[in-house]
Amino acid sequence: MYYYKIDEQQLVSDDPIMILNGFKIESLNHFKRTFLVFNKPHYKGKQYFKITPSFTSLEAYESVEWLMCPQKNQISEELRILSDRELLSGLNINTWIEQLSTKEVDQIIIGFKGFIAEVTALDTGKKRIHLLGLGDVGSTLAIGLKLLGGELIHTLGVYDINAHQRRRYEMELNQIIVNPEIKVEALNIDDLFHCDVFVFCASKYVPKVGEIVADVRMIQFEENSKIIEIYAKMARSLGFKGLFCVVSDPVDLLCRRVFESSNTNEKGEYDGLGMSVERIRGFGLGVMHGRSFYYAKKLGIEYATNGRVFGPHGKDLICVNHITKYDHEASLRLTESVIHANIDVREEGFKPYIAPAISSGAKSILDAISGNWHYSATCMGTTFFGALNRQTIAGIEYEQNTLDDPLGKRIMASYERLESLWQELKS
């Protein structure tokens, strides 16, 4: 291993970094921010993430298997100490190295400090959140952010193609006396990405109550992907470095569309110059957790404390009655009820948007930016897959558990079907 120190940051590399020879050190300080660095051009995985004691390789980390059977103490003792103190992150330094045009010490330090500041920009402070789409879900989500976000938001910007709608919500949300310190603004389209967090709630197609549709998510993907691609390319052109939150369905597939569109140039070639995958998240699983609470009580199934949900917000969802005492049959019954929850509300004559807007949207987004454990779809390998995770000062961390074999197989099958579905849609 090779050790370097730039300003107050430590770098650890398997290979020598010739341009940093002047920054070599012999050993690590166990109280300094440290990055386990790699140099991969056009890398489609996470550029920045937390290193835990079970870390073995990038290939292992970028797989859904990372959620299962964690192996302890796979890293050296000195790296484990840093990991336990949340001081150790994985970091792809390729873009910084490629931009280096000097060997002057002062310029290297300035450049690296700027690079790190950009990578870790979401870690601290109150946020400016901009929300696109004030339909049923978006408007309810905006209300949720205003009511729940007092400690995390300083400004909430709202945008809708209907100018009357955005001016209405600017007026009404500012008249809610809860969290009056949150300033609500009606945005112009040019302002959308001048923020820390962008929330996409636009949707071209939502089935009417009573309308029978074979596969709602696929129709929604066809329509919503056309819309989200416009904003992904806009984010690219403006150099957006914040968090891109997808709430519109199907969140997992739309996240993939955002990443691909953001990183594709005008010639249709992937160039990796758009948003990195850890800055894109899908928020659809929180409501499935909430529905699991509700239906588990009705079914007499234990869930509240140790239950979990995994996967996409759709038919390949996985509900788990107990993460360490897995009951396969009970979990299948719970999953079936939760998947049917949308239909239950529609049979009463209503669109099911309130719980998704609050549980998957407002609550989960606020938990994400505050570093709390929450459900969201993040990129594992090349597929966005929902699981319990949190944003730490060292990057994204996933909950890892030793899983029963039937549960592990369910998770792998769901992940593989999601990847296959994306390939079908691309072709």
RALINTA-V353060 format. One record per residue. RES is the residue in three letters. PHI is phi in degrees with one decimal (999 if undefined). PSI is psi as a letter, one per 20 degrees, with the letter a starting at -180 (999 if undefined). OMEGA is omega in whole degrees, -180 to 180 (none if undefined). Layout:
res = (RES/RES)
phi = (PHI/PHI)
psi = (PSI/PSI)
omega = (OMEGA/OMEGA)
This chain:
res = (MET/TYR/TYR/TYR/LYS/ILE/ASP/GLU/GLN/GLN/LEU/VAL/SER/ASP/ASP/PRO/ILE/MET/ILE/LEU/ASN/GLY/PHE/LYS/ILE/GLU/SER/LEU/ASN/HIS/PHE/LYS/ARG/THR/PHE/LEU/VAL/PHE/ASN/LYS/PRO/HIS/TYR/LYS/GLY/LYS/GLN/TYR/PHE/LYS/ILE/THR/PRO/SER/PHE/THR/SER/LEU/GLU/ALA/TYR/GLU/SER/VAL/GLU/TRP/LEU/MET/CYS/PRO/GLN/LYS/ASN/GLN/ILE/SER/GLU/GLU/LEU/ARG/ILE/LEU/SER/ASP/ARG/GLU/LEU/LEU/SER/GLY/LEU/ASN/ILE/ASN/THR/TRP/ILE/GLU/GLN/LEU/SER/THR/LYS/GLU/VAL/ASP/GLN/ILE/ILE/ILE/GLY/PHE/LYS/GLY/PHE/ILE/ALA/GLU/VAL/THR/ALA/LEU/ASP/THR/GLY/LYS/LYS/ARG/ILE/HIS/LEU/LEU/GLY/LEU/GLY/ASP/VAL/GLY/SER/THR/LEU/ALA/ILE/GLY/LEU/LYS/LEU/LEU/GLY/GLY/GLU/LEU/ILE/HIS/THR/LEU/GLY/VAL/TYR/ASP/ILE/ASN/ALA/HIS/GLN/ARG/ARG/ARG/TYR/GLU/MET/GLU/LEU/ASN/GLN/ILE/ILE/VAL/ASN/PRO/GLU/ILE/LYS/VAL/GLU/ALA/LEU/ASN/ILE/ASP/ASP/LEU/PHE/HIS/CYS/ASP/VAL/PHE/VAL/PHE/CYS/ALA/SER/LYS/TYR/VAL/PRO/LYS/VAL/GLY/GLU/ILE/VAL/ALA/ASP/VAL/ARG/MET/ILE/GLN/PHE/GLU/GLU/ASN/SER/LYS/ILE/ILE/GLU/ILE/TYR/ALA/LYS/MET/ALA/ARG/SER/LEU/GLY/PHE/LYS/GLY/LEU/PHE/CYS/VAL/VAL/SER/ASP/PRO/VAL/ASP/LEU/LEU/CYS/ARG/ARG/VAL/PHE/GLU/SER/SER/ASN/THR/ASN/GLU/LYS/GLY/GLU/TYR/ASP/GLY/LEU/GLY/MET/SER/VAL/GLU/ARG/ILE/ARG/GLY/PHE/GLY/LEU/GLY/VAL/MET/HIS/GLY/ARG/SER/PHE/TYR/TYR/ALA/LYS/LYS/LEU/GLY/ILE/GLU/TYR/ALA/THR/ASN/GLY/ARG/VAL/PHE/GLY/PRO/HIS/GLY/LYS/ASP/LEU/ILE/CYS/VAL/ASN/HIS/ILE/THR/LYS/TYR/ASP/HIS/GLU/ALA/SER/LEU/ARG/LEU/THR/GLU/SER/VAL/ILE/HIS/ALA/ASN/ILE/ASP/VAL/ARG/GLU/GLU/GLY/PHE/LYS/PRO/TYR/ILE/ALA/PRO/ALA/ILE/SER/SER/GLY/ALA/LYS/SER/ILE/LEU/ASP/ALA/ILE/SER/GLY/ASN/TRP/HIS/TYR/SER/ALA/THR/CYS/MET/GLY/THR/THR/PHE/PHE/GLY/ALA/LEU/ASN/ARG/GLN/THR/ILE/ALA/GLY/ILE/GLU/TYR/GLU/GLN/ASN/THR/LEU/ASP/ASP/PRO/LEU/GLY/LYS/ARG/ILE/MET/ALA/SER/TYR/GLU/ARG/LEU/GLU/SER/LEU/TRP/GLN/GLU/LEU/LYS/SER)
phi = (999/-117.1/-113.7/-138.6/-134.2/-119.6/56.3/-105.1/-104.2/-105.1/-120.4/-123.0/-137.6/-69.8/-118.7/-66.8/-111.1/-58.0/-69.2/-104.5/-54.5/-72.8/-112.7/-64.1/-132.4/-88.8/-149.3/-100.0/-86.9/-76.9/-120.3/-110.5/-59.8/-131.7/-122.5/-84.9/-98.5/-139.2/-127.0/-121.7/-71.6/54.4/-75.6/-93.2/-87.7/-67.1/-89.4/-150.5/-161.7/-78.8/-95.5/-107.1/-60.0/-90.1/-67.2/-120.4/-161.7/-60.7/-61.3/-69.6/-65.3/-87.5/-142.6/-64.0/-63.8/-59.8/-74.4/-114.5/43.6/-64.6/-101.2/-78.1/54.8/-88.6/-105.1/-65.8/-61.4/-68.7/-72.4/-62.9/-60.4/-64.9/-64.0/-60.8/-92.1/54.4/-113.6/-119.4/-129.5/-85.7/-150.5/-85.9/-98.0/-57.9/-63.7/-69.3/-60.7/-66.8/-87.1/-67.1/-122.7/-145.7/-110.5/-71.3/-56.4/-60.9/-71.1/-64.2/-63.0/-61.5/-63.5/-69.1/-60.9/-66.3/-62.8/-66.6/-61.0/-69.5/-64.1/-103.3/-60.2/-85.3/-72.4/-136.3/85.1/-67.5/-114.0/-96.9/-111.8/-114.7/-119.2/-107.9/102.7/-111.5/-80.1/-58.5/-70.2/-61.4/-67.9/-67.5/-63.3/-60.9/-61.6/-61.0/-64.0/-65.1/-76.4/-105.5/-99.5/-57.3/-89.0/-122.7/-120.3/-103.1/-142.3/-117.8/-99.2/-123.5/-139.3/-148.2/-64.0/-86.5/-61.0/-63.9/-64.7/-69.7/-69.7/-60.3/-72.3/-62.1/-68.7/-69.4/-67.7/-70.5/-92.1/-79.2/-80.5/-72.5/50.7/-64.4/-72.2/-77.3/-87.3/-105.6/-123.8/-85.6/-95.9/-92.1/-61.2/-69.0/-93.9/-53.9/-103.0/-91.4/-156.1/-89.7/-134.2/-111.5/-116.4/-96.9/-121.6/-69.6/-151.1/-88.7/-138.7/-131.9/-58.0/-70.4/-60.5/92.9/-77.2/-99.2/-130.0/-64.9/-140.3/-59.1/-60.0/-72.2/-65.7/-62.3/-63.3/-57.0/-80.3/-73.2/-66.5/-66.1/-73.2/-68.0/-61.9/-59.6/-78.5/-64.7/-70.8/-64.5/-60.5/-62.1/-64.3/-95.1/64.7/-62.4/-118.2/-87.0/-98.0/-101.0/-102.5/-103.5/-110.6/-66.3/-83.7/-84.4/-60.0/-65.4/-71.5/-69.0/-59.9/-62.5/-63.0/-59.8/-62.6/-63.4/-67.5/-66.4/-107.0/-112.8/-84.6/-66.3/-87.7/81.2/-104.3/-71.7/-128.6/69.2/-98.8/-100.8/-75.3/-78.9/-64.2/-72.0/-93.7/-121.7/-140.0/-106.6/-118.4/-134.6/-88.3/-58.3/-70.4/-67.9/-65.7/-63.7/-67.7/-64.0/-54.4/-64.7/-76.0/-61.9/-63.2/-65.9/-90.0/70.6/-106.2/-69.5/-149.0/-47.7/-90.7/-118.6/-74.8/-143.5/-129.1/-138.8/93.8/-81.0/-86.2/178.6/-67.5/-94.0/-59.4/-124.9/-103.0/-123.2/-66.1/-155.9/-69.1/-111.2/-127.8/-68.7/-111.9/-61.5/-67.1/-63.0/-67.5/-66.6/-64.6/-65.0/-58.9/-61.1/-65.9/-67.8/-61.9/-83.5/-59.5/-57.0/-65.9/-58.3/-70.3/-63.8/-67.0/-87.2/96.6/-131.6/-80.6/-87.4/-122.6/-67.8/-62.5/-59.2/-63.6/-89.8/-73.6/-80.8/-88.9/-55.8/-63.0/-69.6/-64.6/-65.7/-63.2/-62.3/-78.6/-94.5/86.0/-83.8/-63.0/-159.3/-101.0/-156.0/-91.4/-121.1/-80.7/-121.8/76.0/-121.2/-112.8/-83.6/-136.4/-82.4/-164.6/-71.1/-154.3/-150.4/-96.9/-101.1/-66.2/-101.9/117.6/-67.7/-126.9/-102.9/-70.7/-116.8/-141.3/-80.6/-103.7/-60.7/-57.1/-60.4/-69.5/-58.3/-67.2/-62.5/-65.2/-62.2/-64.7/-63.8/-61.4/-66.9/-66.7/-65.3/-65.0/-63.3/-62.7/-61.2/-63.9/-63.3/-66.6/-66.7/-82.8)
psi = (q/p/p/q/p/o/c/j/p/q/p/p/q/h/q/q/n/h/i/j/h/i/j/q/r/h/r/q/p/j/j/q/p/q/p/o/q/q/n/o/q/k/p/i/a/p/i/p/r/p/p/r/i/j/p/g/r/g/g/g/h/l/q/h/i/h/i/q/l/p/p/q/l/i/r/r/g/h/h/h/g/h/g/h/j/l/j/p/q/q/p/o/j/g/h/g/g/h/i/p/j/q/j/p/g/g/h/g/g/g/g/g/h/g/g/h/h/g/h/j/h/i/h/r/r/q/q/o/p/p/p/p/o/l/b/g/g/g/h/h/g/g/g/g/h/g/h/i/k/h/i/i/p/h/p/o/p/q/q/q/h/o/h/h/g/h/h/g/h/g/g/g/h/i/i/p/i/p/l/i/i/o/p/p/q/p/q/q/h/i/i/g/j/m/r/h/p/p/o/o/j/q/p/h/p/p/p/q/p/i/p/p/p/g/n/g/h/h/g/h/g/g/g/h/h/h/g/h/h/g/h/g/h/g/g/g/h/j/k/p/j/a/p/o/p/p/h/q/q/o/g/g/h/h/g/h/g/g/g/g/h/h/j/p/a/i/j/j/q/p/i/j/j/b/q/q/h/i/j/p/q/p/n/i/h/h/h/h/g/g/h/g/g/g/h/h/g/h/i/k/p/p/h/g/g/j/q/r/q/q/a/r/m/b/h/j/q/o/p/p/h/p/h/i/m/p/o/g/g/h/h/g/g/g/g/g/g/g/h/i/g/g/h/g/g/h/i/i/j/q/p/n/i/g/g/g/h/g/g/h/e/g/g/h/g/h/h/g/i/i/j/q/p/r/p/r/o/r/p/o/d/j/p/p/p/p/r/p/r/q/o/r/i/j/a/p/p/q/p/p/q/o/q/q/g/h/g/g/h/g/g/g/g/g/g/h/h/g/g/h/g/g/h/g/h/h/999)
omega = (180/-176/178/176/177/-173/180/-177/178/178/176/-177/174/-177/178/176/-168/-176/-180/-179/-179/-178/-177/172/-175/-177/-176/170/-174/179/-179/175/-173/180/171/-167/172/-174/-176/176/177/-179/-175/178/-179/178/-173/-176/-179/173/177/-179/-180/-178/177/-177/176/-177/179/-178/-177/179/178/178/177/-180/-171/171/-180/177/-177/171/176/178/-178/-177/-178/176/178/178/178/179/180/179/-179/179/-174/-180/168/-176/173/-176/-174/-177/179/-180/-178/-179/-179/179/-177/173/179/-174/-177/-178/176/180/-180/-180/-179/178/177/179/-180/179/179/-178/-174/-172/-176/-169/-172/170/175/-171/166/-179/176/-176/179/176/-177/172/-178/-178/-176/-179/178/178/179/177/179/179/179/-177/-172/-167/-174/-178/-172/-174/171/179/175/178/-179/180/173/179/175/-177/178/-179/-178/177/177/-177/173/-180/-173/-179/177/179/173/-172/174/-179/-179/179/175/178/179/-178/169/-172/163/-175/-180/-177/-168/-173/172/-172/175/-176/178/-177/-177/180/-179/179/-179/-175/170/-178/175/177/-179/180/-180/-178/-176/-177/-175/-175/-178/176/178/180/-179/-178/-174/179/178/-180/-173/178/178/-176/174/179/176/178/178/-175/-179/180/-177/-178/-180/-180/180/-176/179/179/179/-179/-9/-168/-175/-180/178/174/179/178/178/-178/-178/-178/-179/-175/179/-178/-176/178/-178/-178/175/179/177/-176/179/-178/174/-171/-178/177/-179/-179/178/-176/177/-172/-179/-180/177/173/178/179/177/174/-174/-175/177/177/-180/-176/-177/-179/176/179/-163/-174/-172/177/179/169/180/167/-177/176/-176/-172/179/175/176/173/-176/-177/-177/-172/180/177/-171/174/-172/-176/179/-180/177/178/179/180/-179/180/-178/178/-178/-172/178/-178/179/180/-180/179/175/176/-177/171/-177/-177/-175/-179/177/-177/-178/-174/178/-175/-171/-176/-176/179/178/176/-179/-176/178/178/178/172/-178/177/172/177/176/-175/173/-171/175/-176/175/-172/-175/177/178/-180/175/176/178/177/178/-180/-177/175/178/169/178/180/169/-171/172/-176/179/179/177/179/177/-179/179/-179/179/179/-178/178/179/177/179/179/178/-180/177/-178/179/-177/none)
